[in-house]
Amino acid sequence: MMNPGKRERRRPAFGRSVPVLLGAMFVAASCTSATPVGESGSATTNGDTQAATATTEAAGEVQRGGKLTVGIVSESNSWYPPEAEWAFSAGNLPADAFYENLYMQAGDGTILPVLADRAAVPNDDATEWTVTLRPGITFHDGTPLNADALVDMSVLWDEGRFATPGEGIDKTIKVDDLTVTYTLFESDPVFESTLAGNRGVAFSPSAARGYGDAASENPVGTGPFVFQSWTRDSELVTTRNPNYWQEGQPYLDQITFRVLTDGNSRLASLESGDIDLATQGGIDGLAPLIDKGFLYHSYTGSGAGAIIFNTMNPPMDDKRVRRAVSYAIDPEDLNAINPGNLEGTLAKKSQFYSSKSPWYNPAAEDIYPYFDMPQAEALVEEYKNDPARSDGKAAGEPLTFQYVCTPTPTNRLTSQLFIQAWEDAGFEIDFLEEEQGTMVTRVVGAPTQDPPFLGDFQATCWAEGNDGDPLPLYDSRFGDVGSNVLNFTNYTNDDVTAQIDILRSELDPAVRYDAAAEIAMILADELPILWQRDGGTTVVFNEKVKSVNNFTWPDGTPGNTMDRGRVMWQEVWIDGAEPLDIPTGLIEPPAAPAPTTTAPPEEAGGGDVVVNDAILAALPGADILPAGVTESAASDETEQCPGASPRDGLSPISITAKSFSGGDFGPFIGTMVYEFPAGEAEQYMASYAANAVGPCVSYNTTTSGGAPLSQAVVVIDGKSYGDATARYTIRGETGGFPVNTELVLIRSGDRMIRAWWIAVGGDPDPAMFTAFVDAIDAAVTSAS
Amino acid sequence: MISRFFQRINDGLGLLFWLAATWLIVVLFCAAFGTLLPLPDPDRTQPRFALQPVLTKGHVLGTDPLGRDILSRVIAGARVSVIISVVAVTVGVVVGGIIGTTVGYRKGLLERVTMIITNVLLSFPSLILLLGVIGMVGPSLKTITTVIAVLSIPAYIRFARARTLSLSEEGFVDAAEMFGTRKRVIVFRELLPNVFATLMTFGLLALGGVIVAEGTLAFLGLSIPPPTATWGSMIAEGKSVIDRALHVAIVPSTVMFLTVLSLNLVGDGLRRHFDVRETAI
């Protein structure tokens, strides 16, 4: 995402973090809704579900036809998977109508094939995964879902645009017509879970190319419904896919998704019959509807209510204080004002995973600091009277901490409850209410902090929890503080790190469970996160809507979908529905532009690669780069942005690259050597100058210092380079973080060297940058 | 004798005036001495006793979603409403009155500039301006009082200036000028006492507006942070349970309604009593 010239070679945690962060923010929003107090609805628990509660749907004979109208909270920034950020009650619901995944996670945590024909097959060290598709599946534009499509989808993912990086996938290699092998940058024993996420969504690459930038508004997948129209923030219409690969499905003729942002309005629309099904955060406002005969499925697998501590900010760096905070909270009181289910039953929580998750460790409950006011008072006193207390105050001074939370109705109630409890335990509380965006910024911190992203808080309300594999969860939440923006608590622990390493290297499920269970034990004791209760999302619908919770896996295995918080629209039908007289045709996207892919080095100008290799070999190494920067790649490469290069019909004969990285947050440093046909290098540089920095740099940029090529030779820090040189200083921002780039183009004959230095949160070091450019110039001169 | 008493009341300010004044005295008493009353701590949460109905034993007006005594909180909220409204109106009356009277009497460039600024400030939608400023400086008793006071000053300037323009034509001002009294003295000794008398009744009417403004801020979550009780925040808390416990929102709403109505009635009564005419405004 931040590299204007070349794909990332590592798993770019920073790049991943921005959409994940936005997702976390969404979850925080969805979990802060008000909930009924002390009332139990007529709901009964569905024993089949995992972490879900539900009313029971009456069975009946499937009826075809009809139109379903669904009320959703919000939509998506885009329907193009490489740039989309979906959450359950927003993007995922419509997306599940027109898209499908290669794999999906079942309620018991296992990953099962959907569009894939069978489980993915890893090599010995899980760095290569072979995936085979089901035969006979076509996209909504009529093109086949085959190995070529998967390879092309990977190219589109890597192109960047607004890009979410390729989730650690280095190469996608076609094995046969229906089989590809994904080569990863590093071992990933749970790669199938990646393909069960956005990265595994099948979209038509030819349609995406045909639509170009409009691909975000024209999704073309393989799903049971075909996208028809979208009025942003208003309505999205889909119609039945007549060529759907699962025989006999779907049953509905049309699904319309309507955006109704206000929860009360959504439920009112449901009650009045304007919509048939609505999504809701938690169980807010559901009880009256359930009493009137409406049905619901509630999913509590993620987004639990929590309080996170900044374990690097006194007094929260002291485990005694964190545990005292927890001991003071009475879950019965909490449940009385903010129950997690309509039954009002108490649901204690002790870890990321809900009690129904396969990763749940019941032993953590035994050591978790549940309500014990005398213990809380004792720990507060112990800390207060400790002469070496971490907050720097004298023994006996009051123990104070700041609690930050959002001013939503429910959070206001829980905050006041907590403050009362903590004051009873002997704390003094500085309470601060902040809007969600401000609070998230406070928690995340800035890259300029020491360590980066330290944050500026002591304790804050939060939404956490997980139902996926523990590796990406624990790796991001408790990895190195300076390079893991999602380590909100700034908590690290060698024992946790050791268990994460086991999760990363082991394939044996039992061994992996033990590692995850051990982490749950450590966290329950150390308490970087205080758990309130499970949270999640709910769908509520009228009694005519049937089979909301059903999903028969393609292999015939019965399942349900709300255990994963999803609705499989192909299964849903309406009692009393009649076929609609509406067109249900396929999509005819614009023709893709003529291929402009760069010729691979081995197919063109092989002799030139030798020269390029010589240049690369002579390029600067770690000796002149900042400490900690290591070479991350040195190989033949193709241009990252086929849409941007070649420009104006110019085609490099070869492109060779070398790059360096200083960890997940950079700096990112690299060079690419372009070999052009005679005369084209000059035109290419002119084109580059005319386009300022080029469309590869898709984040919010302002440029300064772009030197026009007409000057022929640009002087950098008193020196001139090559036949023509241009330098760009890019001041940009991505995800709220400043990203500053120095970019230099050096032309030497028919070669162009593009060198970049990207600094996150600061500027590239001027002296080192000059040395870097010096070394590039020397390499070009000697090799040419 | 009783009938004569009521007759006397009706001959003067009217029964409604005295009923309203009595209510305001009760509110003022609660604001001043509420903490001395034998009532539960208004901030003490008891979630397991949440949403008790009105006339529950020990909780005459019931309890809120956190099990707190609504009567205690209404009384505690009176303190906040009284402090904010009285301080904001007093500051507005004093500062706005002095500026308005001064520029109204002295006229000239100072008056023109002052009135341009005043008109500009008055042309902003006041609630939007209030929300924006509170959003920037952060909500607290001090900031809310200050911001409301400052934002209300232009209205008082305009009122005081208009009153001064008419008073300036009066004989006592001419007389003072003929005796060679300095203009500053005329402003402070001759004009301001007359302006303040009418400005006070205007301020009394504005008290209700300030209480409603604070309530609006609280309802939007921009007033004094919890657990401090304010009428607006109590109404906001009641909104989420209105389908099950109507009294949680109705009680503070009613108290706020009665208080604002009483302020209007008392203000109107006093205005009539002092024969303030607004035609010159």
Interface residues (C-beta under 8 A of the other chain):
Chain A: A34 P36 V37 G38 E39 P288 E332 D333 L334 A336 I337 P407 P409 T410 R412 L413 S415 Q416 L417 I419 Q420 F431 L432 E433
Chain B: D43 R44 T45 P47 R48 A50 L51 P65 L66 G67 P139 G221 P225 P226 P227 A236 E237 K239 S240 V241 D243 R244
